[in-house]
Amino acid sequence: MQRFQDIHVWRRTHAIVLLVYGLTERFPPDEKFHLAAQLRRAAASVPTNIAEGSKRLFRRDYVRFLNVAEGSLTELEYLLLLARDLELADVQSCEDLLRDVEIASRMLANLRKAVQRAQRGAPTSRRDPRGDRQPSTRDAEPCSEPSEP
């Protein structure tokens, strides 16, 4: 099973988190616990959800975590636009980060689609008489990282 640190989009989004922390360090003191904190939480949520999802037993769970990461990445994008428009950060730093976010967003969408394709290829599950889910053999395989396009 592949370690989450080896997933390309995880590495890219981890680097974005570090850049966001650096950017928010320069925010005015009155924004440290407001917009700066929101930016940091949104940024950190992305690689966190990629990492957690990658260790889920079922592919559908991995897809759900990747989708949550996509939502956090979109939240981060908006908050960067807001920080730029409020002139809390220099325009060039925000533009650079927004480009990184756009690239990471495409990578994350491609990974989610690859995992979804692998999920659809799995046989459907059976249910026992009590209604509990009995995973098929393939569905129960660990979620290894599909090769990214």
C-alpha positions as CSV (number, residue, x, y, z in Angstrom):
1,M,0.0,0.0,0.0
2,Q,1.3,3.4,-0.9
3,R,2.1,5.9,1.8
4,F,0.1,9.2,1.7
5,Q,3.4,11.1,1.5
6,D,4.1,9.5,-1.9
7,I,0.8,10.8,-3.4
8,H,1.8,13.7,-5.7
9,V,-1.2,15.8,-5.0
10,W,-0.6,15.4,-1.2
11,R,2.9,16.7,-1.6
12,R,1.7,19.7,-3.7
13,T,-1.0,20.6,-1.2
14,H,1.3,20.2,1.8
15,A,3.6,22.7,0.1
16,I,0.6,25.0,-0.3
17,V,-0.1,24.8,3.4
18,L,3.4,25.9,4.2
19,L,3.1,28.8,1.8
20,V,-0.2,29.8,3.3
21,Y,1.3,29.8,6.8
22,G,4.1,32.0,5.5
23,L,1.7,34.4,3.8
24,T,-0.6,34.7,6.9
25,E,2.4,35.4,9.2
26,R,2.5,38.8,7.6
27,F,-1.2,39.6,8.2
28,P,-2.0,42.5,10.5
29,P,-2.4,41.4,14.2
30,D,-6.2,41.9,14.2
31,E,-6.5,39.3,11.4
32,K,-4.5,36.6,13.0
33,F,-7.5,34.9,14.6
34,H,-9.9,35.7,11.8
35,L,-9.0,35.4,8.1
36,A,-5.5,34.1,8.8
37,A,-7.0,31.2,10.9
38,Q,-9.6,30.4,8.2
39,L,-7.0,30.3,5.5
40,R,-4.8,28.0,7.6
41,R,-7.6,25.6,8.4
42,A,-8.8,25.4,4.8
43,A,-5.3,24.9,3.5
44,A,-4.4,22.2,6.1
45,S,-7.7,20.4,5.5
46,V,-6.8,19.5,2.0
47,P,-3.7,17.3,2.6
48,T,-5.3,16.0,5.8
49,N,-8.3,14.6,4.0
50,I,-6.1,13.2,1.2
51,A,-4.0,11.4,3.9
52,E,-7.0,10.1,5.9
53,G,-8.9,9.0,2.8
54,S,-6.0,7.1,1.4
55,K,-6.1,4.8,4.4
56,R,-9.8,4.0,4.2
57,L,-10.6,0.4,3.5
58,F,-13.3,1.1,0.9
59,R,-12.7,3.1,-2.3
60,R,-16.1,4.9,-1.9
61,D,-14.8,6.3,1.4
62,Y,-11.5,7.4,-0.2
63,V,-13.6,9.2,-2.9
64,R,-15.6,11.0,-0.2
65,F,-12.5,12.2,1.5
66,L,-11.0,13.4,-1.8
67,N,-14.3,15.3,-2.5
68,V,-14.0,17.0,1.0
69,A,-10.5,17.9,0.1
70,E,-11.8,19.5,-3.2
71,G,-14.3,21.5,-1.2
72,S,-11.5,22.8,1.2
73,L,-9.4,23.7,-1.8
74,T,-12.2,25.7,-3.3
75,E,-12.7,27.4,0.1
76,L,-9.0,28.2,0.2
77,E,-9.2,29.7,-3.3
78,Y,-11.9,32.1,-2.3
79,L,-10.2,33.1,1.0
80,L,-7.0,33.9,-1.0
81,L,-9.1,36.1,-3.4
82,L,-10.5,37.8,-0.3
83,A,-7.1,38.3,1.3
84,R,-5.9,39.8,-2.0
85,D,-8.9,42.1,-2.5
86,L,-8.7,43.3,1.2
87,E,-5.0,44.0,0.5
88,L,-4.0,41.8,3.5
89,A,-1.4,40.1,1.3
90,D,0.6,41.3,-1.7
91,V,-1.0,40.6,-5.0
92,Q,1.9,38.6,-6.5
93,S,2.0,36.1,-3.5
94,C,-1.8,35.6,-3.8
95,E,-1.6,35.1,-7.5
96,D,1.2,32.6,-7.2
97,L,-0.7,30.7,-4.6
98,L,-3.9,30.8,-6.7
99,R,-2.0,29.2,-9.6
100,D,-0.7,26.5,-7.2
101,V,-4.3,25.9,-6.0
102,E,-5.6,25.6,-9.6
103,I,-3.0,23.0,-10.4
104,A,-3.6,21.1,-7.2
105,S,-7.4,21.3,-7.9
106,R,-6.9,19.6,-11.3
107,M,-4.6,17.0,-9.8
108,L,-7.1,16.3,-7.1
109,A,-10.0,16.0,-9.5
110,N,-8.0,13.6,-11.6
111,L,-7.1,11.4,-8.6
112,R,-10.8,11.4,-7.4
113,K,-11.9,10.3,-10.9
114,A,-9.3,7.6,-11.1
115,V,-10.4,6.2,-7.7
116,Q,-14.0,6.4,-8.9
117,R,-13.2,4.5,-12.0
118,A,-11.5,1.8,-9.9
119,Q,-14.5,1.7,-7.6
120,R,-16.9,1.2,-10.5
121,G,-14.8,-1.7,-11.7
122,A,-15.4,-3.4,-8.4
123,P,-18.2,-6.0,-8.1
124,T,-21.3,-4.9,-6.3
125,S,-21.5,-5.8,-2.7
126,R,-23.8,-8.4,-1.1
127,R,-26.0,-7.8,1.9
128,D,-26.6,-10.4,4.6
129,P,-30.1,-11.1,6.0
130,R,-29.6,-8.5,8.7
131,G,-28.9,-5.8,6.1
132,D,-25.2,-5.4,7.0
133,R,-22.9,-4.7,4.1
134,Q,-20.7,-7.6,3.1
135,P,-18.0,-6.3,0.9
136,S,-16.9,-8.2,-2.2
137,T,-13.3,-9.4,-2.3
138,R,-12.2,-6.6,-4.6
139,D,-14.1,-3.9,-2.8
140,A,-12.3,-4.9,0.4
141,E,-8.9,-4.4,-1.1
142,P,-6.9,-1.5,0.5
143,C,-7.1,1.8,-1.5
144,S,-3.8,1.9,-3.2
145,E,-3.0,5.1,-5.1
146,P,-4.0,4.8,-8.8
147,S,-1.4,6.1,-11.1
148,E,-2.1,9.8,-11.7
149,P,-2.4,11.1,-15.3
